[in-house]
Amino acid sequence: MRATLAADRLYALSIRPQEWDGLRDRAELGLRWGPLADDPATPARRHWFLLVLEARVRLPAEDPLAAQHPDGLEVLRCGWEAELELPVDLPAAAIDRADEVVGGLMAKAMELVNAVAGRAGAEPLLTQAMLDALHRRWAGQG
């Protein structure tokens, strides 16, 4: 069933804008989306979901920290909470994939991340093209 977005809010933000800016060509983005502290089997009219946008940079082999971070250095973790509303009580598992909601939350996260990067003296770290590519990758998984 299609849910509507009732509310959204920043859940958490961890960002290392200087490290990301210096290694932006090595950045890899990831996206997760799913129910937040919600029993997927319990019917309800409102369900909370969490979008997590992450970025890691692969350190050059000669960097002394490279061996300590073989999966890359996390430079972003941004969680955005979405409160979804259904017309009737249903379990969270009955909610259709929320591509439009996810895209809208990604745009809000991008605005926040780029504002924080600007305050740290960095150029925008996320672009709409980067998010579009990530959204397409994520949508292809479902």
The 8 nearest C-alpha neighbors of each residue, nearest first, counted from 0:
[[1, 94, 95, 93, 2, 85, 89, 96],
 [0, 2, 95, 94, 3, 85, 97, 96],
 [3, 1, 85, 84, 83, 94, 0, 4],
 [4, 2, 84, 83, 5, 85, 1, 100],
 [3, 5, 83, 6, 82, 84, 2, 81],
 [6, 4, 82, 83, 84, 3, 7, 81],
 [7, 5, 82, 4, 81, 8, 83, 80],
 [8, 6, 81, 80, 82, 79, 9, 5],
 [7, 9, 80, 79, 10, 81, 6, 82],
 [8, 10, 79, 11, 80, 78, 7, 12],
 [9, 11, 79, 78, 80, 8, 12, 77],
 [12, 10, 78, 77, 9, 13, 79, 76],
 [13, 11, 77, 76, 78, 14, 10, 75],
 [12, 14, 76, 75, 77, 11, 15, 74],
 [13, 15, 75, 74, 16, 12, 76, 112],
 [14, 16, 74, 18, 17, 19, 75, 13],
 [15, 17, 19, 116, 18, 14, 20, 119],
 [18, 16, 20, 19, 15, 21, 121, 119],
 [19, 17, 21, 20, 16, 15, 22, 74],
 [18, 20, 16, 22, 23, 17, 21, 74],
 [21, 19, 17, 23, 18, 22, 16, 121],
 [20, 22, 18, 19, 23, 17, 24, 16],
 [21, 23, 19, 25, 20, 24, 18, 56],
 [24, 22, 20, 26, 25, 19, 21, 56],
 [23, 25, 22, 26, 56, 21, 20, 27],
 [26, 24, 56, 23, 22, 57, 27, 58],
 [27, 25, 56, 23, 55, 24, 54, 28],
 [26, 28, 55, 54, 56, 25, 29, 57],
 [29, 27, 54, 53, 26, 55, 30, 133],
 [28, 30, 53, 52, 54, 27, 31, 133],
 [29, 31, 52, 51, 53, 32, 137, 28],
 [30, 32, 51, 50, 52, 33, 29, 49],
 [33, 31, 50, 49, 51, 30, 48, 34],
 [32, 34, 48, 49, 35, 31, 50, 47],
 [35, 33, 48, 37, 47, 49, 36, 91],
 [34, 36, 48, 37, 47, 49, 33, 46],
 [37, 35, 34, 38, 47, 48, 39, 46],
 [36, 38, 35, 34, 39, 47, 46, 91],
 [37, 39, 40, 41, 36, 91, 90, 34],
 [38, 40, 91, 92, 90, 41, 37, 34],
 [39, 41, 90, 38, 42, 91, 92, 89],
 [42, 40, 90, 38, 39, 43, 89, 91],
 [43, 41, 90, 89, 88, 40, 44, 91],
 [44, 42, 88, 89, 45, 90, 41, 46],
 [43, 45, 88, 85, 87, 84, 89, 86],
 [46, 44, 84, 83, 43, 85, 82, 47],
 [45, 47, 83, 82, 91, 84, 48, 44],
 [48, 46, 82, 35, 81, 34, 83, 80],
 [47, 49, 34, 35, 81, 33, 80, 82],
 [50, 48, 80, 33, 32, 35, 79, 81],
 [49, 51, 32, 79, 78, 31, 80, 52],
 [52, 50, 78, 31, 77, 30, 53, 49],
 [53, 51, 30, 77, 76, 29, 78, 50],
 [54, 52, 76, 29, 75, 28, 30, 51],
 [55, 53, 28, 75, 27, 74, 73, 29],
 [56, 54, 73, 72, 27, 71, 74, 26],
 [55, 57, 26, 71, 25, 72, 58, 27],
 [58, 56, 71, 25, 72, 59, 55, 26],
 [57, 59, 65, 56, 71, 60, 62, 72],
 [58, 60, 62, 61, 57, 65, 25, 63],
 [61, 59, 62, 65, 58, 66, 63, 64],
 [60, 62, 59, 63, 65, 58, 64, 66],
 [61, 63, 65, 59, 64, 60, 58, 66],
 [64, 62, 65, 61, 66, 60, 67, 59],
 [63, 65, 67, 62, 66, 68, 58, 61],
 [66, 64, 68, 58, 62, 67, 63, 60],
 [65, 67, 68, 64, 69, 63, 60, 62],
 [68, 66, 64, 65, 69, 63, 71, 70],
 [67, 69, 71, 65, 70, 66, 72, 64],
 [68, 70, 71, 66, 65, 67, 57, 72],
 [71, 69, 68, 72, 57, 55, 56, 73],
 [72, 70, 57, 68, 56, 69, 55, 58],
 [71, 73, 55, 56, 68, 74, 57, 70],
 [72, 74, 55, 75, 54, 71, 56, 76],
 [73, 75, 15, 14, 55, 54, 19, 72],
 [76, 74, 14, 54, 53, 13, 73, 77],
 [75, 77, 53, 13, 52, 12, 14, 78],
 [76, 78, 12, 52, 51, 11, 75, 13],
 [77, 79, 51, 11, 10, 50, 9, 12],
 [80, 78, 9, 10, 50, 49, 8, 51],
 [81, 79, 49, 8, 7, 10, 48, 9],
 [82, 80, 7, 48, 47, 6, 83, 49],
 [81, 83, 47, 6, 5, 46, 7, 4],
 [84, 82, 4, 46, 5, 3, 45, 2],
 [83, 85, 45, 3, 2, 44, 5, 4],
 [84, 86, 2, 44, 87, 45, 3, 83],
 [85, 87, 44, 84, 88, 2, 89, 3],
 [88, 86, 85, 44, 89, 43, 84, 42],
 [87, 89, 43, 44, 42, 85, 90, 86],
 [88, 90, 42, 43, 87, 93, 44, 91],
 [89, 91, 42, 41, 40, 92, 39, 93],
 [92, 90, 39, 93, 94, 46, 89, 40],
 [91, 93, 90, 39, 94, 40, 89, 95],
 [94, 92, 91, 90, 0, 89, 95, 39],
 [95, 93, 0, 92, 91, 1, 2, 96],
 [96, 94, 0, 1, 97, 93, 2, 92],
 [95, 97, 98, 94, 1, 141, 99, 0],
 [96, 98, 100, 99, 95, 101, 2, 1],
 [99, 97, 101, 100, 96, 102, 138, 134],
 [100, 98, 102, 101, 97, 103, 104, 96],
 [99, 101, 103, 97, 102, 98, 104, 4],
 [100, 102, 98, 104, 99, 103, 97, 105],
 [103, 101, 105, 99, 100, 104, 98, 106],
 [102, 104, 100, 106, 105, 101, 99, 107],
 [105, 103, 107, 101, 106, 102, 100, 108],
 [104, 106, 108, 102, 103, 107, 101, 109],
 [105, 107, 109, 103, 104, 108, 110, 102],
 [108, 106, 104, 110, 109, 105, 111, 103],
 [107, 109, 105, 111, 106, 110, 112, 104],
 [110, 108, 106, 112, 107, 111, 125, 113],
 [109, 111, 107, 113, 108, 112, 114, 106],
 [110, 112, 114, 108, 109, 113, 115, 107],
 [113, 111, 109, 115, 114, 110, 108, 116],
 [112, 114, 123, 116, 110, 115, 111, 124],
 [115, 113, 117, 111, 116, 112, 110, 118],
 [114, 116, 118, 112, 117, 113, 111, 119],
 [117, 115, 113, 119, 121, 118, 114, 16],
 [118, 116, 120, 114, 121, 119, 115, 122],
 [117, 119, 115, 116, 120, 114, 121, 113],
 [120, 118, 116, 117, 121, 115, 16, 17],
 [119, 121, 117, 118, 116, 122, 17, 16],
 [122, 120, 116, 117, 119, 20, 123, 16],
 [121, 123, 117, 124, 116, 120, 20, 113],
 [124, 122, 113, 125, 116, 121, 117, 126],
 [123, 125, 113, 122, 126, 20, 116, 112],
 [126, 124, 123, 109, 129, 113, 127, 130],
 [127, 125, 129, 128, 130, 124, 123, 109],
 [126, 128, 130, 129, 131, 125, 106, 109],
 [127, 129, 131, 126, 130, 132, 125, 133],
 [130, 128, 126, 132, 127, 131, 133, 125],
 [129, 131, 133, 127, 132, 128, 134, 126],
 [130, 132, 128, 134, 133, 129, 127, 135],
 [131, 133, 135, 129, 130, 134, 128, 136],
 [132, 134, 130, 136, 131, 135, 137, 129],
 [135, 133, 137, 131, 136, 132, 130, 138],
 [134, 136, 138, 132, 137, 133, 139, 131],
 [137, 135, 133, 139, 134, 138, 132, 140],
 [136, 138, 134, 140, 139, 135, 133, 30],
 [139, 137, 135, 140, 136, 141, 134, 98],
 [138, 140, 136, 137, 141, 135, 134, 133],
 [139, 141, 137, 138, 136, 135, 134, 31],
 [140, 139, 138, 137, 96, 136, 98, 135]]
